[in-house]
């Protein structure tokens, strides 16, 4: 049976079909057999609302089995981690992999919909492997955001990737390698 991976897209006009689909294709190619990547279209991708995305993700979570891996890009990653900090899902998570996720709060971005928090490490499910990726050449989300997450999640593995942009140059090799190694 294939290992489930839920990939949550970033926000912006056309992101699902024109941008993050390339990340998903790279991840599928790099992981190969044994993994099944789900890539749902999030509601209102060009004007994301936390409540709507949270409701869509709650529905997605209902079909995930123990050991499922969660991958979030940009706003998708921010939404995932905030949801998980609010309440653990009914399944045990095999790993959380966030790519260029904006940090909400002091030093990061403001939000009227998500609570600023620095207690992710305490609020995430105990023992959850967390990996944070950020391209050093990211022009969308400042690199400082990954450092804010690192302070909030002391056990997280941080990957600053030289020469990579907000989309990790559509190259998910490092993420796939970490999924295979740390969430087998």
CORRAUR-V286786 format. One record per run of one state. SS is the DSSP state (H for helix, E for strand, L for the rest). FROM is the first residue (numbers start at 1). TO is the last residue. Records with the same first field share a line. If there is no record, write none. Layout:
SS=FROM-TO ; FROM-TO
This chain:
L=1-2 ; 9-14 ; 19-19 ; 32-34 ; 39-44 ; 48-49 ; 62-67 ; 74-74 ; 87-92 ; 100-103 ; 105-108 ; 110-119 ; 124-129 ; 136-143 ; 153-156 ; 162-167 ; 171-172 ; 183-184
E=3-8 ; 35-38 ; 68-73 ; 93-99 ; 104-104 ; 109-109 ; 130-135 ; 157-161
H=15-18 ; 20-31 ; 45-47 ; 50-61 ; 75-86 ; 120-123 ; 144-152 ; 168-170 ; 173-182
